[in-house]
């Protein structure tokens, strides 16, 4: 497949919505970003288990937002670059970097544009909770693969598209339990595991692991579950040598 260099793979409405709430990125009680704080330790643990220790490795976080994951990965000794197209979110990330003292290189650039600029530059590329917010997720996956070195890791998390995910992630999370603001997600943009695997395969990466992220409304906690990728899931791929 011909490599894409597009830099407009973003929904202006999504950027505006996240930009308007950017000041809440580091508020663990925020309706929109609070769940990210709760699942972040699970994401970090999974990333290191799958990809190995991050100390001394070059890591790219695509769609880094306010830097929640990027800072956590940098605190493990990785050299982290975080990219996003929301200037307001990046401004918050840079401000928090000053407060935390954790060094992350933040850039306002698309994955596609950076892939044209720095192909094969990273040992690990993460793209968490982003694919379901962009017009062309296949283009993001392709760019992530081009950004990873041969043998490098591509790590994604996103939402499955099926009746159960509509019931739980849209009706349940946004309208019944009020875990997220209404309108946070567009169910038609959710990505089925088979679709994600096909995107990665066409981009030259093989599936290594897929695992679910399950929410318990009674305990208000998240956990990883190997046998349940019906709603939220994480997927690890490795670029061909």
C-alpha angles and dihedrals in degrees: 000000000000111000114251121228096181116140099186099075094128137098110235091210091055092048091049093049094049091042092054090055097037093113088066096057094105096039106105089198093056115123092224102035102027093085090054090058090051096049096039096089089052091050093049093047091050093047093054093043093052103034098030130237112341100207111125095006129119111244130185121199109200113205091014095171111183093352103257095139096029093058092047092053092046090051087062091061100266123139098238132196117188121197131189139153094223106094091191093054091049090050089056091047092052092047092051089048088061091051097045099038089222109137118228125160105229121196134178098225136115122250090242094053093045090049089058090048101042111020115181093005101129137067093203130022119192126191111177128181092347111096092073090057101054131080094231114030092171089063091053092050091049091050092048090053091051091049093054121082118241105286090019126137131254114195122187138174123190144133128282119233113230139105092275093055091049090052096046106027098038110023097026103038098036105029109023109028095025091220090144134022114268112266095028091126137035106212092207088065095055113118123228116223091242090053093050091048090050092050090051094045091053088049092054102260131121126220113248103169142357122190136171129241108214129192123211108205092195096057094025090227136126129223138176115251124187095200100049121066093143096115121005117018143168124216131193123203132178123215116237115261 
